[in-house]
Amino acid sequence: GLEGYFKKIYGLNRKGKRLILSSLEKKYSSDNIIFVTDTTGDIREARAAGIRTCAVTWGFYKSARLKKEKPDFLATNFNQLYKVLTKYAGQ
């Protein structure tokens, strides 16, 4: 039920995340972008590009480590992620 909240979903590619984030920031308002991630490096790169992050705790890093990087949002389950995306995506 989240299809209407996404204009495009990006995955890893040869250009690297930093270039993708920079191009997104230029193409869309950074207020309309939330980078969903499970790594601390992604949080740092998104912050450097001026893009909000929602860290999810069911991936590579757990909650305590992700919190240290101060993501904009932290989701410990899918329902929390859903609330973040539906409330903040597309503002």
TAZI-V519929 format. One line per field, one symbol per residue. psi: psi as a letter, one per 40 degrees, with the letter a starting at -180 (. if undefined). burial: + if it has 24 or more other ideal C-beta (glycine too) atoms within 12 Angstrom, else -. A space follows every 10 residues. Layout:
# TAZI-V519929
psi = ???
burial = ???
This chain:
# TAZI-V519929
psi = eedeehdihi ahaddidddd dddddddihe eehhhhieid ddddddddef hiihhhefbd iiddddddeg idihheiddd ddddddddhe .
burial = ---------+ ------+--+ +--++--+-+ --++++++++ -++-+++-+- +++++++--- -----+--+- +++++----- +--++--++- -
